[in-house]
Amino acid sequence: MSLRARLRRLLLDCRAVAAVEFGLALPLMTAVALTGAELTNFVTTKMRISQLALHVADNAARIGTGTVLANKQITEAQINDLLTGAGLQAGRLNVYGHGRVILSSIEPVANPNPTNRYRIRWQRCRGSKTWPSSHGKAGDTNLTGVTVKGQTATAPDDGALMFVEVAYDYQPLIARIFIPQDRISAVAAMTVRDQRDYGGGTNGIYNNENVVPSTC
């Protein structure tokens, strides 16, 4: 058989067409599937970090011991338990191994507060990630509040705002190439629910148990 005849026969041969087409499409299909899986995991992780920040702020606004006749006192042990609980809530994300949680107490500089200025009375942190607060550090004063994406949160007179920042280095299922960014951050704020003792202890925090504070 001549070469021309062989080529003509090859062009007319329809056997294994589906297998060839599948082989050609497989790389694209695999890339789409892997991208979908990675993006789904990224969105889920981002949602969990956001919920974590909200729960830390909510719990920080509730902690304290006392009676109905006295202002609640918060302790270093309670803050440590709060942060430990956040780590347990994060579970396999290992938020303290790959991220950092910063809890700040935003309070008026005076009561009443006619100048509408605020300060960070204290700040507590946990996590191996090197990531300073984007909104100030303990001891900062003359703040107008905490501004996030154009919205400003402030503390009420004779009260405080528990402000939480979480930064986390995303741990990919497959590869970081499939996601838009590798750092996830979230913030949340809650106003303290009850009357709290802001002047006792060290900057409003007691340490009767002599535990090691989660300082920043």
N, C-alpha and C positions, 0 to 999 in steps of 0.2 A: 504493500500500500504506500502510495506516494505521501510525501509530507503534507501536501495541500489537502489531500483526502483525510489525513489524520487530524489536521486542524479543524476541518469542517465537521468531522465527526465529534470532536471535543466540544465545539461550540453548540452543537445540537443535543449534547448529552445533558439531560435534566436530572439525573440521579444525584442524591445528596445535596440538593439545592437548599433545603431547609437547614441542614447541618452547617453549611457554609454561611448562610445568612445569620444563623444563631451565633456562630463564631465571630462574625464581624460585629454583631450588635452587643455581644457579651461585655466588652470593656465599658461601653457607655451605660449599659444596664447596671453593671456593678458599681460604677461611680455614682449613679443616681441613688441606688439603694444605700450605699455607705453614707452619702451626704444626708439623706433623709434620716437615717438612724442617728447620726452625730448631731444634727440640728434638733431632733426630738429630745435627745438627752441634754443638750445645751439649754433648751427652753425649760425643761423640767427642773434642771439644776438652778437656773436663774429664778424660777418661781419659788423653789425651796429656800434659797438665800433670802429672797424678799420676805417670805413668811417668817423666817428665822429672825430677821431684824425686827419685824412687827411684834413677835412674841417676846423678845428680850425687852423691848420698850414697854410693852404692856405689863410684864411681870415686874420690871423695875419700878413702875408707877404704883404697884400694889404692895411691895415688900414693906416690912416694918413691924415692930412689936410695940404694944402699949395698950392702954385702956381708953374708954370713951371719955375719960376725964383728963387724959394727958396726950400730948402730941406723940405720934409714933417715932420711934428711934430705929434707924437702919444701922446695920453692922457690916464690917468687912466680911464676916462669915456668910451673911446673907447674900452679899454681892458675889462672893466666890461660888456659892451654891447656884445662884442665878446663871452665872457663866458656865458652870459645869453642866447644868441642865440644858443649856443651849448646845453644848457639844454633843450631849446624848441625843438631842432632837435631830441634829444634823446627821447623825448616824454614819454611814459609809462615806459621806462627803469629807469627813475628817477636816472640819472647818478650821481647827486650830493648827493642824499640820500643814495646811495649804492656804490659810487665810488669817484674818485678824478681825476681832470684834472690839469696838470702842464704844464705851458707854459714858456719856457726859451729862452732868446736871447743870442745866441752864437756869439761872435764877436772876431776879431783879437785883440791881445794885443797891436799891433801897426800898423800904416799905413804909409809906406808899412810894410809887415810882413815877413822879411827874415828868422826869426826863426821858422815860421810855428807853432806858439803857439797861443792858443785861451783862452777866458775867458767867464764866464757867467756874463754878465753885470747886468741883472735883471731877476727875476723869479716871476711869478704870479700863484696862485693856487686857486682852488675852489672845495669843496666837503667834506663830513663828514668822509670819509674813512681816517684812519691814514696810510699814505703810502708815504714815502719820495722818492724823485727822485733817480733813480738808476744811474744817470749820473752826479751828482754834485748839488751844490746849488749856489745861487747868491753870487758873490764875488770870486768864484773859478777861479784861473788863471793857467797858464802853462799847459793847456790842449792840447792834440794832436788833439782834435776834439771830436766828439761823435761817439762811436763805438757800433754798434748793429749787433749781429750775424756775426761778423767778417768783417763788412763793416763800414768804417769811413766816416762821413760827416763833412765837414768843411765850414767855412764862407769865402767869397771872401774878398779881400782887400777893405777897405772902405765900407764894407757891413755887413750883419748879416744873421744868419740862425735862423729861427723860429722853435724851436724843441718842439714837443708836446708829452707828455706821458699821457696815460689814463689807470687807473686801476679801475676795476668794479667787485663787488661781484655778481656773477650770481644768479638770482632769479628763482628757478626752477618752472616749471609748476606742477610737481608732487612730485618728490623727488630728492635730489642730488645723490642718489645712482646710478642713471642711467647715470651720466655724468663723464667724466674722471677727471675734476677739477672744482673747484667752483670759481676761480678767472680768469678773462679775462683781459689781458693787451694788449695795442697797442701803437705804436709810429709812428710819422710822422715828416717830416722835409721839409721846403720850404725856399728858399732864398728870401729875401726881394726884391720886384719888383723894387721900385723906390729909388732915393736918399733920405735918411732919416737923420734927425737931431739926431745924436747919442750923442752929447755933452750937449744938453740943458736940462732944467728941473732937475729932480733927476735921475741920471743915464740914461738920454735919454728919460725919460717919464715926460710929463707936467701934471699938475693937476690944470688947470685954473678953473675947476668947483668945486674944493674942495670936491670931492667925496672920499669915503673910499676905498683905494686900496685893491685889492684882494691879499694881501701879503701871503706868505707861512709861 
